[in-house]
Amino acid sequence: MGRRQMTTAITMVVLCGILVAAALWGWRSLFADLPGDATSADQPSGSCTTDRLRAGQRLRASQVQVSVFNDGTESGLADTTLAALRKRGFRTGEVGNAPTSADVDRVQVWTTQPNDLSARLVARQFGKNVRVKFSDDDLGPGVDVIVGNGFRRLAPAPGVIKVRKAQQVCVGAKRS
């Protein structure tokens, strides 16, 4: 075997080794868990702090975290809805499929807190007729929004709500 053939053989072995290493890395990356996917809709995470707001203060969208869940058949509806809410200044929570117990035609806002001012601010983003539903199910961090096939887009709404009487509000976790 000549010197040139030996160099060619070594080069081919090294290149094949690089190809195999790249294929393994790609395979692991393809099937790895998505960032932020450690908690699912079945395992809620408590990622807010409680602040006391006095009468006359304002609760802003930037203080409210929202998670959106899809109860319709349109793929990606929850993700596009959360992106629209993020553009309005809301903090992003989780995105996923709604539980099978949910039966939502257009949109519902769910909260585990009675008289939740954060949930009312989120509900305003979907129109005047959207009411806040009290639920024992905490699907994700912050206020839960369930969208169905009838939902099309957000309604014109302010990103601020004035506090009428003093209350405690679950404010989204700090952005990192």
Beta strands, then each sheet from edge to edge (+ up, - down):
strand 1: 48-53
strand 2: 58-60
strand 3: 65-70
strand 4: 91-97
strand 5: 107-111
strand 6: 132-134
strand 7: 143-147
strand 8: 160-162
strand 9: 167-172
sheet 1: 1+ 9-
sheet 2: 2+ 8-
sheet 3: 4+ 3+ 7+ 5- 6-
end
